[in-house]
Amino acid sequence: MLLCGNAFAQEEKPAKFKLYGFIRNYMVADTRAVSAGTEDLYFYMPKGRDMLNGADMNAEFNWRFVSLTTRLGLDVSGYKWGTMGVSGKVEADFYTLSGSTPILRLRQAFMKLNWDDSPVSLTIGQAWHPVAADMPHVNNLETGAPFNPFNRSPQLTADVSLGSGFSLTASLLYLNHYLPTGPAGKSKDYYKYGLPEFYLGLNYKTDHFVGKIGLDMVNLRPYRSMAATWVNTPDAKARIQGLLTTFSPFLFVQYTNGLFQLRAKSILAQAGEHMNLLSGYGVSELDFSKGLDATMKYTPMQDWASFVSFQYGKRFQVMGMLGYMKQLGTTRDLADMLPFGSKNLWINNSADERIQQAFRATPTVAWNLGKFTVSLEYNLTAAEFGSGDRNLRGMFTGDKEWILNHRFICMTKFNF
């Protein structure tokens, strides 16, 4: 019995632990007011004009100096049970969720499972969304958003090696920190009563090249019920059936040669606000012919978001990103919801809803002195604001105006 017990115990190999993190400080200045989060560090877009007595109140210099996003993490590796290996990560940073006092926030918490002689590995837990994982070469907190998707979500992801550098990625995801918008603002409820988000992608990797192509599918149920204003019964409510189903294809390429690296990504997003893109969706049809059992159909806003970035150097680095995004309108005509007292279009409210397209350039220099880094980044963001009414595809019909913001960022970071 003792020998059997020892043989059984030898099947387990203990894990190894590595603590890591960094202390990071940002000093940021803008030439106008901006739409941003995390004490204005997570920068979306410049704000439009706010005229008072002939002066634009948003065209004023402003700045901030904060130590938010200082990070702590724990990597777990080396654990084995028989032929199964398990590794994991727990990562948190300091983040302002409400008020002005930073609190510790969970960023990632996942485990990875693999088996000897198996081409399959599994990721279970909160990790980077497969579409958002490859980021541009920048030092700003938003890492290129809204020109680059930004999302971490609880997920079950399977990576399957196909040989010759090819692999397949399939994921089921649950929207959590980064939420879709809708009739009640940003909420998980639209997603909880729909179907899981699904991603499928094909990857190719060599010593110098990485390529990825994938498709992300999301199902939302924005309305479950609403006031039945089309019947004569006071305070009547109707049960609403109908899902919004979206498809967002993306492409990513990376080339590395010595100290030089080039990256590019492009996504045609449908209702991509859960990826921090400036997107949304609307109502295309409401069928109330059955009285209090109505059916609603939806149409997504399509947005094209792309970036290209590069990095060169080791101790002294130069890097930069060029980004472009454009709203393309909804895929079908929007319905007239005014008789029912409801809004027919919901757009990501992280930035001004009038923005139709935008451009960003971020030349950056960085000095890496061992584990200490200091960088200087110039961020030029130009946004085109629409005016007038929206047409049936959600685009503005009035005059357009470009507004620029110049952002200057100094970052210091000590890795440990």
Secondary structure as GFF3:
##gff-version 3
##sequence-region A 1 416
A	DSSP	alpha_helix	2	9	.	.	.	ID=ss1
A	DSSP	beta_strand	12	13	.	.	.	ID=ss2
A	DSSP	beta_strand	16	30	.	.	.	ID=ss3
A	DSSP	beta_strand	34	37	.	.	.	ID=ss4
A	DSSP	beta_strand	42	46	.	.	.	ID=ss5
A	DSSP	beta_strand	51	52	.	.	.	ID=ss6
A	DSSP	beta_strand	55	56	.	.	.	ID=ss7
A	DSSP	beta_strand	62	66	.	.	.	ID=ss8
A	DSSP	beta_strand	71	81	.	.	.	ID=ss9
A	DSSP	beta_strand	84	95	.	.	.	ID=ss10
A	DSSP	beta_strand	103	115	.	.	.	ID=ss11
A	DSSP	beta_strand	120	128	.	.	.	ID=ss12
A	DSSP	beta_strand	152	163	.	.	.	ID=ss13
A	DSSP	beta_strand	166	173	.	.	.	ID=ss14
A	DSSP	alpha_helix	189	192	.	.	.	ID=ss15
A	DSSP	beta_strand	197	205	.	.	.	ID=ss16
A	DSSP	beta_strand	209	220	.	.	.	ID=ss17
A	DSSP	beta_strand	225	227	.	.	.	ID=ss18
A	DSSP	beta_strand	237	241	.	.	.	ID=ss19
A	DSSP	beta_strand	244	257	.	.	.	ID=ss20
A	DSSP	beta_strand	260	270	.	.	.	ID=ss21
A	DSSP	three_ten_helix	272	275	.	.	.	ID=ss22
A	DSSP	beta_strand	280	287	.	.	.	ID=ss23
A	DSSP	beta_strand	293	313	.	.	.	ID=ss24
A	DSSP	beta_strand	316	330	.	.	.	ID=ss25
A	DSSP	three_ten_helix	338	340	.	.	.	ID=ss26
A	DSSP	beta_strand	345	347	.	.	.	ID=ss27
A	DSSP	beta_strand	355	361	.	.	.	ID=ss28
A	DSSP	beta_strand	364	369	.	.	.	ID=ss29
A	DSSP	beta_strand	372	385	.	.	.	ID=ss30
A	DSSP	beta_strand	401	415	.	.	.	ID=ss31
###
